[in-house]
Amino acid sequence: MTDTPDRSREPTHTGTSMSASGLEEWFVREVLPLEAALMQFLRRSLRNKDDADDVCQDVYALVCEAAQQKQPHPVKPFVFTVARNLLINRVRRDQIVSIEAVADLDVLGIAVDEPGPDRSVMARQDLHRLQAALEHLPPRCRQAVVLRKIDGLSYREIAARMGIGEDTVSEYLTHGMFALADMLNADAPQKGDAS
């Protein structure tokens, strides 16, 4: 037994092409009654709800264009397939950034996410100051601060690793963070210093 795809749900075209008056009658009879459901679908699917009328007209134009060649049957799935494909194409088109726009960013001098050399030097200096301040903490206090702030361990994990209670971890962290803040603030250049 071979599996054959169920094509009964897919919209198809019959072999008959329509005259202009036949197309108009078919459109009024088969497509226009779907407008309320189509508009609801479009408003739900579009970011800008005001575009729904324009997209609906585009759907009608594409449906009529297809119906001039061959009459779609069944009509409702065909109309909604056209609408869905049109929406997909709009999303794809909106996501494309032209290469000219990307090239113009260099001309405009828009800042990149990389820090400048001055910020890199300042960050390195801050890191050295923090490292020196950490060295001045008592060993157990330093270990708790490093495990919490650098390694990201929880109080429970730090307590287990250091063989102490969670309350003691909290005391070490509080003492350590205040001591670090005092040391770093004492070393920080004051505003107005020429150094």
N, CA, C and O of each residue as an XYZ file, in Angstrom:
780
protein
N       0.858     -1.174      0.000
C       0.000      0.000      0.000
C       0.900      1.232      0.000
O       1.742      1.372      0.887
N       0.746      2.101     -0.946
C       1.573      3.302     -1.033
C       0.800      4.480     -0.489
O      -0.417      4.584     -0.646
N       1.546      5.374      0.160
C       0.930      6.586      0.671
C       0.839      7.610     -0.440
O       1.834      7.934     -1.087
N      -0.342      8.109     -0.651
C      -0.510      9.197     -1.614
C      -0.932     10.426     -0.849
O      -1.764     10.334      0.053
N      -0.379     11.575     -1.185
C      -0.750     12.779     -0.454
C      -2.222     13.117     -0.644
O      -2.784     12.937     -1.724
N      -2.831     13.608      0.425
C      -4.232     14.007      0.380
C      -4.334     15.378     -0.268
O      -4.053     16.392      0.370
N      -4.724     15.411     -1.503
C      -4.804     16.668     -2.247
C      -6.216     17.259     -2.227
O      -6.485     18.274     -2.869
N      -7.101     16.615     -1.487
C      -8.480     17.108     -1.472
C      -8.597     18.455     -0.775
O      -9.553     19.193     -1.012
N      -7.634     18.784      0.084
C      -7.693     20.053      0.799
C      -6.938     21.163      0.076
O      -7.139     22.339      0.380
N      -6.083     20.818     -0.864
C      -5.303     21.826     -1.558
C      -6.139     22.485     -2.641
O      -6.862     21.803     -3.367
N      -6.047     23.815     -2.758
C      -6.785     24.486     -3.819
C      -6.195     24.117     -5.177
O      -4.978     24.043     -5.345
N      -7.067     23.892     -6.121
C      -6.625     23.546     -7.466
C      -7.315     24.470     -8.460
O      -8.192     25.251     -8.091
N      -6.917     24.375     -9.703
C      -7.540     25.145    -10.771
C      -8.283     24.182    -11.680
O      -7.773     23.116    -12.024
N      -9.488     24.564    -12.065
C     -10.173     23.781    -13.084
C      -9.692     24.281    -14.438
O      -9.083     25.348    -14.515
N      -9.939     23.566    -15.461
C      -9.417     23.905    -16.777
C     -10.154     25.012    -17.503
O      -9.782     25.347    -18.627
N     -11.169     25.586    -16.916
C     -11.954     26.587    -17.632
C     -11.422     27.982    -17.380
O     -11.190     28.364    -16.233
N     -11.226     28.751    -18.453
C     -10.871     30.155    -18.293
C     -12.169     30.957    -18.416
O     -13.138     30.493    -19.015
N     -12.177     32.170    -17.839
C     -13.420     32.936    -17.782
C     -13.327     34.192    -18.628
O     -12.248     34.746    -18.838
N     -14.492     34.629    -19.110
C     -14.591     35.916    -19.784
C     -14.630     36.996    -18.708
O     -14.738     36.681    -17.523
N     -14.543     38.263    -19.105
C     -14.545     39.370    -18.153
C     -15.847     39.395    -17.353
O     -15.816     39.577    -16.136
N     -16.984     39.216    -18.014
C     -18.252     39.253    -17.281
C     -18.401     38.011    -16.402
O     -18.952     38.085    -15.303
N     -17.914     36.884    -16.888
C     -17.960     35.654    -16.092
C     -17.060     35.767    -14.872
O     -17.398     35.281    -13.793
N     -15.904     36.416    -15.050
C     -14.977     36.625    -13.944
C     -15.612     37.513    -12.880
O     -15.501     37.245    -11.684
N     -16.282     38.578    -13.332
C     -16.924     39.493    -12.397
C     -18.026     38.782    -11.612
O     -18.127     38.936    -10.395
N     -18.851     38.002    -12.314
C     -19.916     37.257    -11.633
C     -19.336     36.256    -10.639
O     -19.817     36.137     -9.512
N     -18.302     35.541    -11.067
C     -17.647     34.562    -10.195
C     -17.066     35.259     -8.964
O     -17.207     34.761     -7.848
N     -16.420     36.396     -9.159
C     -15.791     37.140     -8.060
C     -16.844     37.578     -7.035
O     -16.661     37.401     -5.830
N     -17.955     38.156     -7.534
C     -19.012     38.623     -6.634
C     -19.655     37.445     -5.894
O     -19.992     37.557     -4.715
N     -19.821     36.331     -6.582
C     -20.494     35.171     -6.013
C     -19.582     34.368     -5.058
O     -20.038     33.919     -4.006
N     -18.313     34.191     -5.418
C     -17.435     33.285     -4.681
C     -16.430     33.979     -3.756
O     -16.150     33.474     -2.669
N     -15.879     35.139     -4.174
C     -14.778     35.754     -3.431
C     -15.266     36.825     -2.456
O     -14.856     36.830     -1.295
N     -16.126     37.723     -2.903
C     -16.579     38.812     -2.033
C     -17.220     38.343     -0.723
O     -17.031     39.007      0.297
N     -17.961     37.242     -0.699
C     -18.506     36.784      0.586
C     -17.423     36.412      1.619
O     -17.708     36.310      2.812
N     -16.193     36.213      1.154
C     -15.098     35.855      2.054
C     -14.410     37.077      2.659
O     -13.505     36.936      3.482
N     -14.838     38.288      2.251
C     -14.115     39.498      2.633
C     -14.028     39.696      4.140
O     -12.968     40.073      4.639
N     -15.083     39.461      4.864
C     -15.049     39.679      6.319
C     -14.008     38.764      6.974
O     -13.213     39.215      7.798
N     -14.015     37.494      6.608
C     -13.048     36.546      7.174
C     -11.631     36.890      6.715
O     -10.683     36.782      7.493
N     -11.485     37.300      5.465
C     -10.171     37.670      4.936
C      -9.622     38.889      5.668
O      -8.451     38.909      6.047
N     -10.456     39.904      5.869
C     -10.013     41.111      6.575
C      -9.637     40.788      8.019
O      -8.660     41.325      8.540
N     -10.394     39.927      8.657
C     -10.071     39.528     10.029
C      -8.707     38.829     10.056
O      -7.879     39.104     10.925
N      -8.486     37.941      9.113
C      -7.207     37.239      9.010
C      -6.063     38.227      8.780
O      -5.014     38.122      9.417
N      -6.258     39.175      7.883
C      -5.204     40.139      7.571
C      -4.908     41.053      8.763
O      -3.746     41.322      9.067
N      -5.943     41.521      9.427
C      -5.732     42.406     10.585
C      -4.995     41.685     11.708
O      -4.170     42.276     12.405
N      -5.305     40.397     11.875
C      -4.616     39.603     12.888
C      -3.160     39.365     12.510
O      -2.301     39.278     13.388
N      -2.874     39.259     11.226
C      -1.552     38.867     10.759
C      -0.605     40.031     10.510
O       0.613     39.856     10.542
N      -1.149     41.214     10.262
C      -0.303     42.355      9.921
C       0.102     43.128     11.164
O      -0.678     43.277     12.104
N       1.335     43.615     11.151
C       1.798     44.466     12.244
C       1.057     45.785     12.230
O       0.592     46.255     13.268
N       0.945     46.387     11.047
C       0.232     47.650     10.887
C      -1.168     47.328     10.367
O      -1.341     46.980      9.199
N      -2.149     47.445     11.234
C      -3.532     47.067     10.887
C      -4.094     47.903      9.743
O      -5.005     47.465      9.040
N      -3.552     49.110      9.554
C      -4.045     49.982      8.481
C      -3.696     49.441      7.095
O      -4.288     49.864      6.102
N      -2.747     48.517      7.015
C      -2.356     47.941      5.731
C      -3.328     46.872      5.239
O      -3.222     46.417      4.100
N      -4.261     46.475      6.076
C      -5.151     45.356      5.726
C      -5.945     45.631      4.451
O      -6.089     44.738      3.616
N      -6.462     46.849      4.285
C      -7.234     47.163      3.080
C      -6.378     47.033      1.823
O      -6.821     46.478      0.818
N      -5.151     47.547      1.884
C      -4.261     47.468      0.723
C      -3.911     46.024      0.393
O      -3.920     45.624     -0.771
N      -3.605     45.250      1.420
C      -3.243     43.849      1.191
C      -4.453     43.083      0.653
O      -4.299     42.215     -0.205
N      -5.635     43.392      1.141
C      -6.853     42.740      0.653
C      -7.017     42.997     -0.850
O      -7.340     42.084     -1.609
N      -6.796     44.236     -1.267
C      -6.899     44.561     -2.697
C      -5.842     43.808     -3.513
O      -6.108     43.367     -4.631
N      -4.639     43.666     -2.939
C      -3.592     42.893     -3.622
C      -3.997     41.426     -3.764
O      -3.749     40.799     -4.793
N      -4.624     40.890     -2.716
C      -5.101     39.502     -2.767
C      -6.148     39.365     -3.867
O      -6.104     38.427     -4.662
N      -7.101     40.316     -3.909
C      -8.140     40.269     -4.943
C      -7.521     40.322     -6.337
O      -7.939     39.582     -7.227
N      -6.544     41.177     -6.530
C      -5.911     41.299     -7.843
C      -5.239     39.983     -8.245
O      -5.370     39.540     -9.386
N      -4.520     39.361     -7.304
C      -3.847     38.100     -7.617
C      -4.846     36.969     -7.865
O      -4.633     36.127     -8.736
N      -5.929     36.954     -7.101
C      -6.957     35.922     -7.284
C      -7.616     36.084     -8.654
O      -7.829     35.100     -9.362
N      -7.940     37.327     -9.028
C      -8.561     37.574    -10.339
C      -7.611     37.215    -11.474
O      -8.018     36.650    -12.489
N      -6.342     37.552    -11.287
C      -5.336     37.238    -12.307
C      -5.249     35.729    -12.511
O      -5.177     35.257    -13.646
N      -5.255     34.977    -11.419
C      -5.202     33.519    -11.524
C      -6.488     32.972    -12.127
O      -6.456     32.028    -12.917
N      -7.628     33.567    -11.753
C      -8.919     33.079    -12.241
C      -9.101     33.342    -13.730
O      -9.867     32.639    -14.389
N      -8.408     34.349    -14.274
C      -8.490     34.599    -15.713
C      -7.907     33.433    -16.496
O      -8.350     33.123    -17.602
N      -6.905     32.793    -15.904
C      -6.288     31.644    -16.570
C      -7.099     30.366    -16.323
O      -7.507     29.673    -17.255
N      -7.318     30.081    -15.032
C      -8.065     28.885    -14.652
C      -8.824     29.190    -13.371
O      -8.282     29.818    -12.462
N     -10.046     28.760    -13.296
C     -10.884     29.018    -12.128
C     -10.420     28.154    -10.956
O     -10.368     26.930    -11.069
N     -10.079     28.796     -9.819
C      -9.645     28.011     -8.668
C     -10.828     27.302     -8.013
O     -11.936     27.834     -7.943
N     -10.559     26.086     -7.538
C     -11.603     25.334     -6.863
C     -10.966     24.471     -5.794
O     -10.039     23.734     -6.132
N     -11.360     24.491     -4.580
C     -12.329     25.364     -3.943
C     -11.760     26.777     -3.771
O     -10.544     26.958     -3.720
N     -12.622     27.751     -3.684
C     -12.220     29.156     -3.710
C     -11.631     29.622     -2.377
O     -10.585     30.271     -2.351
N     -12.296     29.294     -1.281
C     -11.854     29.819      0.021
C     -10.414     29.439      0.340
O      -9.638     30.331      0.684
N     -10.004     28.178      0.250
C      -8.606     27.854      0.547
C      -7.639     28.567     -0.405
O      -6.540     28.955     -0.009
N      -8.061     28.733     -1.661
C      -7.206     29.407     -2.630
C      -6.989     30.868     -2.234
O      -5.860     31.357     -2.270
N      -8.058     31.565     -1.857
C      -7.962     32.980     -1.468
C      -7.062     33.127     -0.244
O      -6.214     34.018     -0.201
N      -7.241     32.260      0.744
C      -6.438     32.371      1.958
C      -4.991     31.931      1.738
O      -4.089     32.422      2.417
N      -4.763     31.024      0.810
C      -3.392     30.659      0.458
C      -2.700     31.833     -0.223
O      -1.536     32.117      0.061
N      -3.401     32.509     -1.109
C      -2.846     33.705     -1.760
C      -2.530     34.759     -0.702
O      -1.460     35.367     -0.737
N      -3.436     34.979      0.223
C      -3.229     35.982      1.278
C      -2.025     35.617      2.144
O      -1.193     36.472      2.446
N      -1.933     34.356      2.540
C      -0.815     33.906      3.375
C       0.512     34.082      2.637
O       1.485     34.567      3.215
N       0.553     33.693      1.371
C       1.785     33.835      0.595
C       2.165     35.301      0.415
O       3.344     35.655      0.449
N       1.171     36.139      0.227
C       1.431     37.574      0.089
C       2.006     38.138      1.386
O       2.934     38.946      1.354
N       1.465     37.722      2.515
C       1.980     38.164      3.814
C       3.413     37.682      4.027
O       4.255     38.434      4.518
N       3.691     36.440      3.663
C       5.056     35.902      3.792
C       6.020     36.713      2.946
O       7.113     37.054      3.399
N       5.623     37.025      1.715
C       6.490     37.822      0.846
C       6.733     39.212      1.411
O       7.837     39.744      1.287
N       5.716     39.811      2.031
C       5.886     41.142      2.648
C       6.878     41.084      3.795
O       7.729     41.963      3.933
N       6.769     40.044      4.623
C       7.694     39.902      5.751
C       9.118     39.726      5.241
O      10.048     40.351      5.750
N       9.280     38.881      4.244
C      10.622     38.681      3.678
C      11.176     39.981      3.114
O      12.343     40.307      3.331
N      10.356     40.714      2.401
C      10.794     41.967      1.791
C      11.165     42.992      2.870
O      12.140     43.729      2.720
N      10.388     43.035      3.952
C      10.667     43.982      5.035
C      11.954     43.640      5.775
O      12.591     44.527      6.342
N      12.347     42.365      5.777
C      13.540     41.956      6.509
C      14.809     42.145      5.701
O      15.903     42.052      6.258
N      14.702     42.401      4.435
C      15.890     42.558      3.600
C      16.453     43.952      3.808
O      15.738     44.951      3.720
N      17.745     43.998      4.084
C      18.439     45.271      4.230
C      19.309     45.418      2.991
O      20.117     44.543      2.679
N      19.139     46.512      2.303
C      19.897     46.674      1.063
C      21.372     46.835      1.375
O      21.751     47.392      2.405
N      22.187     46.343      0.476
C      23.632     46.421      0.656
C      24.097     47.870      0.645
O      25.097     48.202      1.282
N      23.387     48.737     -0.071
C      23.736     50.153     -0.087
C      23.550     50.766      1.296
O      24.355     51.594      1.720
N      22.487     50.361      2.006
C      22.236     50.889      3.343
C      23.345     50.472      4.297
O      23.772     51.266      5.136
N      23.820     49.225      4.176
C      24.901     48.757      5.034
C      26.185     49.484      4.697
O      26.937     49.854      5.599
N      26.454     49.698      3.420
C      27.661     50.411      3.015
C      27.623     51.855      3.491
O      28.665     52.422      3.819
N      26.441     52.459      3.534
C      26.318     53.852      3.964
C      26.601     54.037      5.449
O      26.895     55.152      5.880
N      26.519     52.972      6.240
C      26.793     53.103      7.668
C      28.223     53.562      7.907
O      28.478     54.352      8.817
N      29.171     53.068      7.087
C      30.560     53.497      7.234
C      30.699     54.972      6.905
O      31.429     55.694      7.585
N      30.010     55.423      5.876
C      30.072     56.821      5.467
C      29.482     57.725      6.544
O      29.992     58.816      6.797
N      28.404     57.263      7.176
C      27.751     58.059      8.198
C      28.556     58.144      9.487
O      28.300     59.012     10.321
N      29.522     57.257      9.656
C      30.346     57.277     10.855
C      29.584     56.834     12.090
O      29.844     57.322     13.190
N      28.651     55.917     11.920
C      27.877     55.423     13.057
C      28.787     54.552     13.916
O      29.530     53.713     13.407
N      28.716     54.768     15.226
C      29.593     54.058     16.153
C      29.327     52.560     16.115
O      28.190     52.102     16.006
N      30.414     51.825     16.207
C      30.317     50.381     16.268
C      30.232     49.991     17.741
O      30.445     50.830     18.616
N      29.929     48.745     18.016
C      29.773     48.300     19.390
C      31.106     48.145     20.123
O      31.111     47.919     21.333
N      32.221     48.260     19.429
C      33.521     48.109     20.067
C      33.854     49.362     20.857
O      33.603     50.477     20.401
N      34.428     49.174     22.066
C      34.840     50.357     22.821
C      36.078     50.973     22.191
O      36.876     50.287     21.553
N      36.220     52.256     22.378
C      37.391     52.941     21.857
C      38.610     52.602     22.687
O      38.490     51.984     23.744
N      39.801     53.005     22.213
C      41.031     52.689     22.948
C      41.043     53.281     24.356
O      41.556     52.656     25.284
N      40.484     54.479     24.522
C      40.465     55.099     25.846
C      39.614     54.295     26.825
O      39.970     54.154     27.995
N      38.492     53.771     26.342
C      37.626     52.966     27.218
C      38.277     51.637     27.554
O      38.106     51.131     28.663
N      39.022     51.064     26.617
C      39.727     49.802     26.882
C      40.781     50.004     27.956
O      40.924     49.172     28.852
N      41.523     51.106     27.873
C      42.560     51.404     28.867
C      41.919     51.608     30.237
O      42.406     51.086     31.240
N      40.814     52.375     30.276
C      40.129     52.618     31.554
C      39.597     51.317     32.149
O      39.685     51.110     33.359
N      39.054     50.451     31.320
C      38.529     49.174     31.809
C      39.651     48.309     32.355
O      39.485     47.656     33.385
N      40.791     48.296     31.676
C      41.936     47.528     32.153
C      42.430     48.069     33.501
O      42.770     47.299     34.399
N      42.466     49.389     33.631
C      42.895     50.001     34.892
C      41.921     49.645     36.017
O      42.350     49.330     37.127
N      40.630     49.691     35.743
C      39.625     49.329     36.745
C      39.781     47.866     37.169
O      39.642     47.531     38.345
N      40.070     47.008     36.196
C      40.260     45.589     36.496
C      41.479     45.386     37.397
O      41.421     44.592     38.335
N      42.587     46.096     37.126
C      43.781     45.993     37.969
C      43.492     46.496     39.385
O      43.960     45.906     40.359
N      42.725     47.582     39.501
C      42.368     48.110     40.816
C      41.514     47.108     41.587
O      41.710     46.909     42.786
N      40.554     46.470     40.886
C      39.707     45.472     41.531
C      40.540     44.279     41.981
O      40.338     43.758     43.078
N      41.463     43.849     41.149
C      42.312     42.709     41.477
C      43.169     43.021     42.715
O      43.315     42.180     43.602
N      43.727     44.223     42.764
C      44.534     44.624     43.919
C      43.671     44.696     45.173
O      44.111     44.289     46.248
N      42.448     45.208     45.048
C      41.558     45.301     46.206
C      41.176     43.916     46.706
O      41.103     43.690     47.914
N      40.931     42.986     45.785
C      40.617     41.609     46.178
C      41.768     40.992     46.962
O      41.539     40.247     47.915
N      43.001     41.294     46.571
C      44.181     40.743     47.253
C      44.263     41.227     48.697
O      44.857     40.549     49.535
N      43.686     42.372     49.003
C      43.745     42.922     50.355
C      42.649     42.363     51.271
O      42.677     42.616     52.475
N      41.695     41.615     50.733
C      40.639     41.023     51.563
C      41.206     39.833     52.350
O      42.156     39.189     51.906
N      40.625     39.547     53.507
C      41.011     38.322     54.209
C      40.721     37.108     53.322
O      39.750     37.121     52.567
N      41.557     36.048     53.404
C      41.450     34.914     52.466
C      40.050     34.288     52.369
O      39.570     34.057     51.259
N      39.388     34.008     53.488
C      38.073     33.363     53.433
C      37.026     34.309     52.852
O      36.130     33.886     52.121
N      37.147     35.572     53.180
C      36.232     36.585     52.655
C      36.426     36.708     51.135
O      35.456     36.764     50.380
N      37.702     36.751     50.698
C      38.017     36.832     49.274
C      37.458     35.619     48.537
O      36.885     35.750     47.456
N      37.631     34.422     49.137
C      37.139     33.196     48.500
C      35.624     33.261     48.313
O      35.125     32.886     47.252
N      34.891     33.723     49.306
C      33.428     33.817     49.214
C      33.019     34.813     48.131
O      32.106     34.547     47.350
N      33.703     35.969     48.087
C      33.375     36.984     47.076
C      33.651     36.446     45.674
O      32.832     36.626     44.773
N      34.786     35.794     45.482
C      35.134     35.253     44.152
C      34.135     34.179     43.742
O      33.673     34.160     42.601
N      33.800     33.280     44.674
C      32.849     32.216     44.333
C      31.469     32.776     43.973
O      30.791     32.241     43.096
N      31.053     33.858     44.653
C      29.733     34.423     44.387
C      29.734     35.333     43.164
O      28.926     35.149     42.254
N      30.625     36.303     43.136
C      30.581     37.351     42.114
C      31.275     36.971     40.810
O      30.910     37.473     39.747
N      32.259     36.099     40.880
C      32.973     35.735     39.644
C      32.495     34.381     39.124
O      32.208     34.229     37.936
N      32.411     33.392     40.031
C      31.986     32.055     39.603
C      30.467     31.912     39.553
O      29.954     30.991     38.917
N      29.738     32.821     40.223
C      28.277     32.818     40.156
C      27.604     31.725     40.949
O      26.486     31.329     40.620
N      28.254     31.225     41.990
C      27.661     30.161     42.798
C      26.608     30.740     43.749
O      26.651     31.916     44.111
N      25.678     29.895     44.137
C      24.657     30.297     45.105
C      25.250     30.240     46.510
O      26.325     29.679     46.720
N      24.532     30.831     47.470
C      24.992     30.807     48.864
C      25.162     29.357     49.333
O      26.136     29.026     50.009
N      24.218     28.514     48.972
C      24.261     27.104     49.381
C      25.498     26.409     48.799
O      26.172     25.651     49.496
N      25.793     26.671     47.517
C      26.962     26.043     46.887
C      28.266     26.538     47.511
O      29.205     25.764     47.700
N      28.318     27.828     47.828
C      29.515     28.385     48.460
C      29.697     27.769     49.845
O      30.806     27.389     50.218
N      28.609     27.670     50.602
C      28.671     27.088     51.944
C      29.186     25.656     51.884
O      30.019     25.260     52.700
N      28.700     24.886     50.932
C      29.144     23.493     50.790
C      30.618     23.432     50.396
O      31.366     22.613     50.930
N      31.034     24.276     49.483
C      32.416     24.261     49.012
C      33.394     24.707     50.111
O      34.489     24.160     50.241
N      32.978     25.711     50.898
C      33.870     26.245     51.934
C      33.705     25.532     53.269
O      34.501     25.749     54.184
N      32.688     24.686     53.398
C      32.460     23.957     54.639
C      31.963     24.852     55.761
O      32.332     24.655     56.919
N      31.133     25.831     55.433
C      30.590     26.759     56.426
C      29.082     26.872     56.218
O      28.539     26.328     55.257
N      28.413     27.581     57.123
C      26.969     27.782     56.998
C      26.641     28.928     56.043
O      27.489     29.770     55.749
N      25.410     28.945     55.570
C      24.979     29.998     54.647
C      24.985     31.370     55.306
O      25.238     32.376     54.644
N      24.709     31.417     56.606
C      24.768     32.704     57.316
C      26.184     33.258     57.319
O      26.385     34.465     57.182
N      27.159     32.381     57.473
C      28.561     32.809     57.460
C      28.948     33.296     56.069
O      29.693     34.266     55.930
N      28.440     32.621     55.043
C      28.685     33.065     53.667
C      28.151     34.479     53.500
O      28.830     35.339     52.939
N      26.945     34.723     53.982
C      26.342     36.045     53.886
C      27.195     37.092     54.602
O      27.371     38.199     54.092
N      27.728     36.752     55.785
C      28.586     37.689     56.518
C      29.866     37.988     55.738
O      30.272     39.144     55.624
N      30.504     36.933     55.198
C      31.731     37.123     54.413
C      31.462     38.034     53.202
O      32.245     38.935     52.900
N      30.349     37.778     52.525
C      30.034     38.561     51.326
C      29.747     40.011     51.683
O      30.218     40.921     51.001
N      28.991     40.233     52.729
C      28.681     41.604     53.142
C      29.959     42.343     53.512
O      30.195     43.461     53.054
N      30.782     41.712     54.345
C      32.050     42.336     54.758
C      32.937     42.584     53.533
O      33.507     43.663     53.372
N      33.040     41.573     52.682
C      33.911     41.678     51.504
C      33.476     42.763     50.532
O      34.312     43.507     50.018
N      32.191     42.860     50.279
C      31.697     43.857     49.318
C      31.859     45.276     49.857
O      32.217     46.188     49.111
N      31.594     45.467     51.166
C      31.804     46.796     51.752
C      33.284     47.170     51.723
O      33.639     48.307     51.412
N      34.146     46.202     52.049
C      35.589     46.469     52.047
C      36.072     46.812     50.629
O      36.873     47.729     50.448
N      35.585     46.076     49.636
C      35.961     46.362     48.241
C      35.488     47.756     47.836
O      36.237     48.520     47.227
N      34.257     48.077     48.172
C      33.721     49.398     47.822
C      34.560     50.499     48.461
O      34.879     51.493     47.808
N      34.925     50.328     49.749
C      35.745     51.331     50.424
C      37.106     51.478     49.743
O      37.569     52.594     49.509
N      37.746     50.345     49.426
C      39.080     50.393     48.798
C      39.012     51.014     47.405
O      39.860     51.829     47.043
N      38.008     50.629     46.629
C      37.910     51.147     45.257
C      37.547     52.625     45.248
O      38.049     53.379     44.414
N      36.688     53.045     46.159
C      36.325     54.461     46.230
C      37.482     55.305     46.728
O      37.626     56.459     46.323
N      38.311     54.747     47.603
C      39.469     55.488     48.114
C      40.507     55.659     47.006
O      41.183     56.686     46.945
N      40.638     54.653     46.122
C      41.632     54.708     45.043
C      41.136     55.461     43.823
O      41.935     55.877     42.985
N      39.820     55.641     43.711
C      39.258     56.254     42.501
C      39.706     57.703     42.397
O      39.694     58.432     43.389
N      40.109     58.132     41.179
C      40.460     59.531     40.994
C      39.236     60.407     41.218
O      38.161     60.127     40.689
N      39.401     61.467     42.001
C      38.308     62.366     42.296
C      38.086     63.310     41.130
O      39.023     63.628     40.397
N      36.847     63.761     40.952
C      36.554     64.732     39.884
C      37.324     65.990     40.146
O      37.355     66.489     41.271
N      37.932     66.497     39.137
C      38.710     67.737     39.263
C      40.180     67.463     39.502
O      40.987     68.391     39.443
N      40.572     66.171     39.782
C      41.986     65.854     39.925
C      42.656     65.952     38.580
O      42.064     65.586     37.565
N      43.854     66.427     38.554
C      44.606     66.554     37.301
C      45.309     65.271     36.967
O      45.895     65.171     35.889
N      45.283     64.269     37.841
C      46.020     63.046     37.581
C      45.330     62.115     36.707
O      45.854     61.041     36.412
